[in-house]
Amino acid sequence: MAEVTVKQLADTVGAPVERLLKQMQQAGLSHKAEDEAVSEQEKQTLLAYLKGSHGETAKPAEKITLKRKSTGTLKSGQGRAGRNVTVEVRRKRTYVKRSEVEAEGAAEAPEPVVSQSELEAQRIQEEEKARQEAEEKARAAELERKAEAERKVEEERQKEEELKRQQEQERAAAEKKPKEPAPAPVSAADLQAKEQSEQRGGKRSRGRERSAGAPEKGRRRELSLKSERRNRRRPTQRDAALQVDQQGGEFKPEEFISREVEVGEVITVGQLASGMAVKAGEVIKVLMGLGVMATINQAIDQDTATLVVEEMGHRIKFVSEDVLEEQLEASLVIEGETTPRAPVVTVMGHVDHGKTSLLDHIRKARVTSGEAGGITQHIGAYSVATKTGQITFIDTPGHAAFTSMRARGAKVTDIVVLVVAADDGVMPQTEEAIQHAKAAEVPVIVAINKMDLEGADPDRVTNELAAKDLVPEAWGGDVQFKQVSAMTGDGMDELLEAISLQAELLELTAINEAPAQGVVVESRLDRGRGPVATVLVQNGRLKQGDIVIAGEFYGRARAMLDDTGSNTKEAGPSQPVELLGLNGTPGAGDDFAVASDERSARELADFRRVKMQERLQATQQAAKLDNMFANMVEGEKRILKLVVKTDVRGSLEAIIQAMSELGNDEVSVQVLGSGVGGISESDATMASTYGATVFGFNVRADKTAKTLLEREGVELRYYSVIYELIDDVKDALSGMLSPEIREEILGTAEVRDVFRSPRYGQIAGCMVIEGVVYRNKPIRVLRDNVVIYEGELESLRRFKDDVADVRNGTECGIGVRNYNDVRAGDRIEVFDTKEIARSL
């Protein structure tokens, strides 16, 4: 307890400070001021003094009674004729404190007159003493219970040892006298008489402690057990788990066995219970205690399973379910001599800043003209021979929708060339490219392009990039800045030299002679050649005829094409090739590797496909539940359903990512089906069944699908530029939004007096004080600026004529339909509502 001051102690016990200080000085303490601290020991000294000066009150005798009830089962009779009898044993024991019992006869001393502070101090002391005594009694009861249990276990063990010793003596005696005739069979009556004699002779004292019915039941149980031993019946699991104490009729619990439970990433409740050799209900009970509601067939994660296993006293062993993946990783550990390799350079930047044109000049080719709208739609990988050596370039799209593709390009690259237009400066995708490069910890070389234009301002670009932590070497930083022109070719040699210099500093190496492994840059479904994957070899050598596994697909490398379209037999590190022979289009960014045989590749691909389907189903189920609860709370949500087919996997990922970011709480986009390749009949059937719109990006529908879509009235749209597709989806979602209701107050009339009309009922004589009051518009009646009625006008008259409207500053008579409580001083407000189209 923390120290308190004299004043705080006086407030606690309810005594004046002067009196408490006087008592403390009489107790031998040196406290003289009310702000001095009082320790726990000084409190005890003061309490002892007060007790000695006023005497101790006698406490009444205290006692504690402990009760215990246990239930057991005894078997009476033998064989099938026997029956089980439930026995309940009750024990009661009372403890009385010796000192208090001895003090009961003593005459009580007259209660001294004490102050409030002394009574409070005595009460605190007595409560502390009572608590300590209760704890001592509880500990004594617990020790006695444990001693009783140990005594019973020891007696049972001695009985078993005595029985084993008798059996061994009988067996030894039988072996010594083999020729003696066998003893006559002992009847059940003789055996019962013998047991009764043994009990009267050897267990008389213990029998007196039992109740009248207990010896009979204990004897029957012993007879039953001996009969079972004589018949050599094998003990069952129930016999081992439920052993009955012959004296007390109590169950002896089976010894707890701590088991080692194997747990993977997920495990069902039933599997977890089986691993611990317990009932599933016990596991469910523990889960409920942890706040998790689960059924026997429901899967729980590894962390939850760990808590359950440790709670139930067992040991946890984590096992990996990805055994096939681990075997592949073990086989991919390659050793050998490393050799220098070409750098992999990713060209990044904002849309239309000249990235592909810059590569055009390096490759001496025309690629941009082949792209829709002159904008790169998917990643292109090229290996270019320059004066400074071989360099592999990866061209990434600059449009905002291709964020995931730029991030993927940054992960597989060694150097990032950031292209910034000298006349445009830093733009949103420029900043995003900088972030990707920093996240991948890749060095950056800045190429300030379009220096041939009149509005070029490289100094402004340099300042803007320096603000983004890209400080040029000329300013004391570590980033190389090069001014180039993709149209005239100025500065290209300096840019290539900067790339080569940066590659030498990185000391890029790879193992050449080994099974190939790398990453899938892009994949598409070609009508004539089937699945085609653009892969970048990072280690080893990929040869024609190798068994390749890439993501969820596998196959034999039937043919390989380099970036010029020529056939090649093998590809080394940092070399991109188009791979033919896979049984599907792997996802862009998936790792690929050469497998040892086709069987292991097929098994691993099937395993990955099953795992992906499980994850997809779990995600869909969670989405269904989320949508269900959202609809329950917010009502019906309008959903634009789409079926999207594209020419390459990267464009498909970009479109799906962009669709997921569109919408709000009222409208959203749901992509029912997607894939790489042309629009087939199955796509058309899905769209017609669920009322979806079909989008084709650089693909077309075949004749059967087109006929089906026209017959069912399903809308089909083709696109070649991604932002046109996104704009159309935004317009469609905006049209699905419910219009915004806006209210406009047209006029206000103040009631001056109220009249009665036999034809119209109550008529309010009003003065229009603002705006115009119209006959056919909705109105509100306001009293003290509070709306008390909302409805319509019954009549609007000026003098004796019905009029359609009354303007500001004019008197009129107003009759309110179905309302007869208009009073002088009220205001009648005329308003109108307008629907305004909303947009995302």
N, C-alpha and C positions, 0 to 999 in steps of 0.2 A: 504494500500500500504506500502511496506517495505521501511525503510529509505535508502537514497542513499548519496554518498559523493558529495562534491562540484564539483569535477572533473567529476563525472558521470553525474551530472545535466548539467554542461557546455557542455559535449559531446552531451547530449540529445537535448538541445535547440540550439546548433551550435554557441555558443559564446565563446570568450577567457576566460580562468579561471581568469585572473587578472581583466578583466572588470566585470565579475560576482561577484567576491569578493568585488569590489568597490561598486557595486550597492547594495549588501547585507548589507554592513556597512552603506550606506546611508539610507537603510530601517530600521536601528536600530538593525540589527542582529550582533552577536559577532563573526562571522566566519572570521578567518584570514589565514587558511591553506586549501589547496585543498583536504586533506584527512579527513576533519571534516565532520560528518554526518549531513544531512539536513532532518528534520522531515516534515511530511505533513503540520503541522500548520505553520512552518517556510516558507514553499513554498507559502502558502496562504498569509502570511504577505508580502513576496517579490512581489507577484503578485498584491496585493492591492497598494503597493507603486508605482509599474510601471504604473498601471492604473491611479493613481492620478497624476503622473508626466507627463504623455503623453496624458491623456484623453481617453474616451471610444468611440469607433466607434458605430454609430447608425446601428441597424440591420433592415432589411426590415420587414414589417408586415407579419406575418405568420398566416395562417388559415388552418383549417382541415374540410373536408366534409365527413359526414357519410351517406351512402346509405343503404337502407334495402328493400328487396323484399320478399313478402310472397304470397303464392298461396292457395286458398280455393275453396270450391265447394258449390254452392247454388242450391236448388231445386225450379224450377218454375212450377206452376200448381199444381193440386191435383190428388191424386190417381195414377193410371197407366198412365194417360195422361201426367203427369208431366215429366220434363226432368232436368238433372243436368247441371248446367252452371259453368264453371271454371272462377274464379275471381282472378286477379292478382293485388295486392296492392303494390305500390312503394312509399317509403318515402325517403326524402332527407333533411338533416339538416347540416348547415354550422356554424362552431364556429370560431370566430376571437378574438385574444387576445386584451383585452380592452386597456392596456397600450400602445400597439403598434399602435392601431387605433388612439388613441389620439396623438401619436407622429408623425403620417403621415404628418400633416400639418407643422410641425416644419422644419425649414431650417437645412439642413445637415451641420454639422460642418466640416471645412476643415480637411482632413485626416492628422494627424501628421506623421512626419517621425519617424518610430520606427525601432528598430533593429530586427534581425532575431529571437533572443531569446524572445523578447517581443511578436512578432507575434505568435510564437509557444505557449507561455503561454496563450495568448488570445484565440487561436484556441482550446486549450484543455478546457478552461473554457466554451467557447461557446458550444462545443459539449456536455459537461456534462449538461449544462443548457437546451439545446434542448432535450436531452434524458429525463430529469425530466419532462419537459413540455408535451412531448408526452405521458409519462406514466400517468400524471394527466388527460390529455384529454381522454385517453382510459378508465381510471377508471370512469371518469364522464359519458362517453357514456354508459358504462356497467351499472352504477347505474340508469341512465335514462331508459335504456331498461328494467331493472328489475322493476322499478317503474311503467312503462307503462304496463308490464305484470301483475303486482299485481293489478293495477287499473282495467284492463279488467276482471280479475278473480273476483274482488270484485263486479263489476257491474253485472256480470253474476249471482253471488250468490244473490245479491239483487233482481234481476229480478225473480229468482226462488222463493225466499221467498215471494215476492209480489204476484206472481201467486198462491202459496199455501194459502196465507192469503185470497185472493179473493175467492178461491174455498171453503175454510172453512166458510167464511161469507155467500156464496150462499147456502151451505149445511145447515147452522144453520137457515137461513131465510126460507128454504124449510121445515124444521122440525117444525118451529113455525107456519106456515100457511099451514097445510096439506089439508084443504078443498078448498082452492082457485084453480080455474081452472089452468091448466098447461099453461104456456106462449106459444104464437104462435111460431111455428118454424121459426128460423131466416134463411133467404136465404143467399146464398154466396155473393150476391151483397150487402145486408145490412151489412153483416159482414165486407166486404171490405171497404164500406163507413165509418163504425165506426172506422176501423183501420186507415184510412186516416185522419179522424178527430183527433184521438188521437195523431197521429204523428205531425200534424200541430200545435196542442195545446201544447203538453208536450215536444216535442223533436225538436222544431223549431231551437233552437240554434245549436244543434248537427247536424241537417240536413244540415245546411249551410256549415259545415266543410267537408261534404262528396262530392264526385263527383256527377254528374248528374245521372248516372246510378245506383249508390249504393243504394239510398233509395228504388227504385223499387225492387231491388233484395232482400234487407233485408226484405221488406214487404211481398214478396212472400214466403220467408223462414218462417216468423212468421205465415203466413196463413197456410202453409203446416204443421208446427208443431202443431198449434191449431187444425187443422182438424184431425191430427193423434191422439191427445189427446181425441177429441170428439168421434172418432171411437174406442177408447180404444184399439189401437193396441199395443201389447207388444214390447218394444224396443229390437232390435237385438244387437248382439255383435258388429256389425259394427257401429251402432248408438252410442254405449257407447264409442267405441274407437276413433271415429272421430266426435267429437262435433265441430260445426262451430260457430265461433264468428260472431254475427249478425252485428257488426259494422265494423270490419276490414276484414272479410272474411278469417280468419286464423283458422287452425286446433288447437284444444285444446288437447294436448297429454294426453293419459290415464295415471293415476297415477301409477308409478312403484311399483311393488310388489316383495319384496325380498322373494324368496322361499327356502325351505330346500330341497336339492337334495341328494338323497341316491346314493352312489357310492361304488361299490364293488372293487374287485381286477382288473377287466377289465369291460368296458362298451362300447357299440357301440355309435357312434355319434348320431344316431337317438334316442336311449334311453336317452342320455344326454339332447338332445334338448327337448324331451317330458317332462323330469323332470323339466326343467326350463320354460316350456310353451312358447318356442320360436321356430322359424323355424330352420330347420337343416342347411340352408344356412348361417345363422348368426353364428352358432357354427363353421362351416367349415371356415368362414372368420376369426374368432378369432384364430383358429388353424393355418391358413396360416400365420397370424401375429406372431405366436410363432415358425414358421419354421417347422410345421408339415403338411404334405399333406395327407388328409384322405377323404374317401367317407362316405356316410351316413350309410352304413352297416359295416364299418370297426371298429374294436375294438381298443380302446386306453387304456393305463394303468392308474392306479389310480393317479399317480403324474401329468400326463398331464391333466386328467379330473379335478383335483383340481385347476390347474392354470386357466383352462377355466371358471370354475364356479366362482372363485374369480374375474376374469377379468370382468365377466358380472354382478357382484354385487350380487350374490346369496350366500347362506350359504351351506357349505358342511357337509354331514353326512356320515361317513364311516360305512359300513355294512359288515358283514362277510358272505361269500357265503358258508362257511363250517359249516352250522348249525348242520348237522348230526355229524360232528366231534366234535363240541363243546358239543353236548348232550352226546356223548360217554365219553368225558373227564370229564364231570360233574358226570356221573354215576360211573366213575372209582375212584373218590375221596373216599377213604376208610378210616375208622377210627377203631381203635381197639388197643389191647395191643400188643406191639412189643416184640418179643422173639429173642434170638440169632440165627443166621443162619450160615451155613457152608460157608467158603470162596470159591470164584470162582477164580481159578488160571489158567492163560493162559501161556502155554509153547511156547516160541518164540526163534528164532535163525536162523542161516544160514542153507542152505540145507546140509543134510548129516552130521550134527554136533551131531546127536544122540538124538534128542528130543523125537521121538517116542520110541526108545529103552529105554530111561530113564523112560518113562511111562510104558513100558512093564514090567520093573522090579517092579515098584510099583504095577501094576495090576496083576502081575504074569501071563501074557498072551503073546501071540505072535501076534502082529498086523502088524508089519513092513513087515513080509513075505507075507501078503495079499495085500500089496500095490504094484503097478506096479513099477519095478525098485527099490524097497525098498524105494520109496520116497512118502511121504504123499500127496495125491491129494486133499483132502477136510478136512474140520474141523471135528474132532471127539470130542465128549463131554462124559466124564466118571465121575461117582461118586464113589470115592474110600474110603473105611473105613480103617483108619490107627490107629496106637497106640495113636496118639494125637487127634483123632476125624475124622469126615467126611470131605472130601475135594473133590470139584468138579474141574476136570481138563479139559481144552480145548486145544487140540493139533492143532496148525496152520501150514500150509505148509511153508516151507522155501524157495521155488523156487521164483525167481524174479517176475514171472507172477502173484503171488498171493498177491500182495500188498494190494488190497482192502480187502481181507479176513483177513490179519493180522491186518489191521486197525479196522475191525469190531470186531475181537477178543479182541483188547485192550479196546474197548468201553464197552464191557459187563463184563469185568473182575474186580476183586478187587486187585489181585496181579499178577505181571508178573515175571515168572521165565525165565531168559535169559540164554540159553544154549550156551556155547562157547567151541569149541574143543581145548584141551590144546596143540595139535600139529599143529593147523591151525591158531589160533588167531582170531582177529576181521576181519570180511568179510563184503561185501556190505549189505547183508540182516541183519547182526548183527547191523550195524549202523541204518538201517531202523527200526528195532524193537525198538531200543533205542528211536528214534524219535517218534514212535507211543506211546510208554509208557509215554514219557514226554508230548505229546499232550493231552493224556487222563488223565494226572496227577495221574498216578498209581504207587505205590511203586514197586521197582525192586529188585529181589534177583538173584544174579549171581551164576550159577552152571557151574563150569569149569569141563567139561566132558573129558572122554578118558584119565584119569590119569594113566591107566594101560599100556599105550603105552610107548615105549622107548623114543620117541621124544617129550614127554610131557614137556612143559615149562610154568608152571603156572605163574611165575614171569613176563614173557613177556606179557601174556594175561592181567594180572593185570595192568601193565603199560599202555597198549593200551586202556583198558577200563577207566582208570583214566584220560587219555587224552580226553575221551568222556564225562567227567563230572560224571562218576560213580566211586566215591572215596570209597574204602573199609573202614569198621569200624576200622580196625587195623591202618589205616593211618589218622584217625580222621574224616572220612566221616560218611554217614548214610546208606550205602549199604552193605548188608550181602553177603560175598563171601564164597562159599562152594565148595570144591574139591571132585568130585564124579567120579564114574566109573559105567556106565550102564551095563557093562558086568560082573564085579565081585560083584557089589552091595556095594562097599566101599563108605562111606559118605552119603548113602541114608537116614539113620535115622537122621543125622544132618540136612539134607536138609528139611525133613518133620518137624522137630522141629523149624527150622527157619520160615517155612511157618506158623505154628501155632502161633508162637510168633508175627509175623507181623499181623496176623488176630486178635489177642487179642488187639493189639495196635489200630487197626482200629475200634474196637467195632461194628462189623457188626450185624445189626438187621433187622427184617422184620415182617410184620403182617401175622400171620399164618392163622387165620380163617377169610377169605374174598375171594371174587371172584378173580380168578387168573389173573395175567398179567405178561408179560415177553417179550422175544425177540426170534425170529426165528434164530437158529444157522445155519441150513442147511435144504434143501428140495430136494426131488427127486421123480421121477415117477416110481413106482414099477410095474412090469408087472402083478403080481398077486394081489397086495393089493391096487393099485392105488396111488394117491398122498400121500407121507409120508413126514412129517415135523419134524425135530429135534428141539425141543423148550427147552428153559431154563426158568424155572419159577423164577421170581424175587420177587414177592409179592403174597400173598394169596395162595390158594390151588386149583389145577386143578383136577377136578373129571371126571370120565368116565360118558358120557352123557351130559356134559356141551356144550352150544352153543358157539363156538369159532370163532372169526373173526381175521384173520391174513392178513394184507395188503389188497389185492383186492379179497381175497377168504374167505369163511366162511364154516361152517359145524358143525355137531355134533360129539363130540369125541367118536367114536365107540369103539376104543381100544387104549391102551397106553402100550408101551414097554419101560423097563428101559435099561441101557447100556449093561446089560448082555443078553438081548433078552427075558426076562421074562415079562409076563403080569402083570400090576399093575393097581389098581383101582383109585389111586390118587397120586399126586405129590406135594410136598411142596416147599418152597423157596430154591433156589440154587440146585435144582434137575433137571437134564436133562432127557427128555423122548422123544420117537418117537411117534408122534400123527398121528392117522389114522382117516379119515372121512371128511377131507376138500375137496372142489370141485375143487381144483387146487393146484399148487405148488407155495407158496408165495416166495418172494425174500428173500435171506439170509440177515439178518439185520432188517427185518420188525418187528414192534411191534405186539404182539398178546394180546388179552384180551377176557375175558368171557363176552358175551352179555346177556342182560336180556331176550330176546326172539328171535326167528328165524327171524321174520319179520324185526325188526330193524337191525339185522345183515345183512340180504339180501339187505336192502335199502342202508346201509352204504357201503357195498361191491360194489354194482352197481354204487354208486356215485363215489367211488374211481376209479373204472375202467373207467368211462366216463372221469374223470379228467385226468387220465393217458393217455387215447387216445387223448384227446385234446392237452396235452403237447407234445405227440409223433408226432402228425400231425403238430403242430407248429414248432417243431424241424426239421422234414423232409422238411417242406416248406422252412424254412430258409436255410437248407442245399442245397435244389434244387436251390434256388436263388444264393447262394454262388457259387455252382458248375457252374451255368449258366454264371455268370459274370467271373468266373475264366477261363472257356473255351473260352469266348469271348476274353479275354486278352491273355491267354497263349496257346490257341489252344487245340487240342485233348489230353486228359489225359487218360492213360491206367489204367484200373481198374480191379483188380482181384476179381471176385464175388464168394462168398462162401455161403453155407448153412451148419450150424454147429448144431449138436445135441450131447448132453452130458448126462451123467447119473445123475449128481447132479447140482443144481443151482450155487453153488460156483465155480465149474470148468467152467461153461458156462460164468459167469461174468469175470473170469480171462482170458479166451481165447478171449472174445470180447474186453476186455481192452488191451490185448497184440496186437490184430489185429489193433486197432485204433492207436497205437503208431508206426506201421510199415509204410513205404512208404516215399515219398518225393513229390516234385512238379510235377514229371512226372508219378509216379505210386502210387497206393494206394489200400487198401483192403476195400471192401464193403461187409458186412455181410447182405445178403438179407433176410435170415430167420434163426431163432435160436429157441431152445427150449430144454426141458428136456424130455427124453424118446427116444424110438427107431426111426429109420428112416422110415417114412411112405410113402405111395403113393403120398400124397400131397407135401411132401418135394421133391420127385423125379420129380414131375410135375413142380414145381417151378424152380428147377435146370435146367431142360431141356428147359423150356421156355425162361429163361434169360441167358442161357449159363454159369451156375455156376458150381463149383466143390463142391461135398458133402464130409464133414468131419464128421466122427463119433468118438467120444471120449468115450471109454468104452461102446458103444452101437453098435447094428448091424441093418442092413436093413432087413425088412421082405421080403417074397418071391415076392410079387407083385411089391414092390419098386425096388428090385434088377433086376427083369426082365425088368422093364421100363427103368432103368438106362443103362442096357446093350444094349437094343434096340436103345436108343437114343444116345449112345456113350458118356454118361456123366461119368466123372471120379469119382470114389468113393474110399475114403481112410479111413482106420481105425487106430486109435492111442490109446495108453494107457499111454504114458508119454508126458507131455505137452511140454517140450522143443524140442522134436522131431517134433511135429506139427509146432512149431514156426520156427524151422530151415527150414522145407520144404517150408513154406510160404515165408520165406526170399529168398530161392533159386528161387522160382517161380517169385517173384518180380524182382530179379536181372536179370533173363532171359527176362523179359518184358522191361527192360531199353534199350533205344537206345544206340548203342555202341559209345564209345568216338573216335572221329576222330583225329588222331595225324599226323602231317606233318614232313617229314624228308628230309632235303636238301641233295641230292646225289652228286651234282657237280656244279662247276661254271666255265664258260668260258668267257674270256674278248675279246671283239671285237677289232681287230687291224686295219682292213681295210674292205671296202665294195666293192664288185664287182657285175657286171650285167651278168646274164646268160640267153641266149635265151630260155632255157628249163625250168629252175627253178625260173627265175626272179632275185630278189636280194639275193646275197650270202654274208654272213659275214665270213671273214677270222678271225679265233679265235685261242686263246691259252688257253688250259684248265689249270687253275691256282689252282683248288682245286677239289678233289674227282674225280668222273667219270661222263661223260656226256653220257646218254643213248638215243638211237634213238626213243624209243616208250614210253617215260615218258613225263608227262606234264612239261611245262617250263614257266618261267616268264622273261620278259625283264625289266631290271632295268637301269635307267638313273639318275645319281647323288643319288644313293641309294633309289630311288623312283620307285615303280612298275608302268610301263606305259602300259604293255600288258601282258596278260596271255593266253596261248594257247598250240599248239603242234608244233613239228618240221616237216618240209616238207622233209628235207634231211639231212643226216650226212655223210660227205665224208672225206676220208684221201687220199690225192693226187687224183687219178681218181677212187678210189674204194669206193663203199658204205659200211659202217661199222655199226655194231650194237652199239658200244660204243667206247669212246675215253678216255684214262686215263690222269692223272695229268702230266703236263709238255709236252704235245703233241699238235701240231698244227692240225687244222681241218677246214673244211668248213661247215657252218651251214646255212640252209635255213628255215626260219620261215614261217609257213603256214598262209596265209591271212594277212600278215603284211609286209609292204614295207618301214618302217621308221626306220630301224636299222642304227645306226651311230657308227662311230669309238669312242671307249671309253665306250660304253654300256657294260653291263654284262648280260649274259644269264644264268639263274639259273634253274637247273633241280631238280625236287623234286618228292616225292612219298607220298601217304597217306595210313595210316593203320588204320583199325578198331580194337579197343581194348574193350573187354567185360568189362562192369562195374558191380559193386556189391554195395549193400546197406551198 
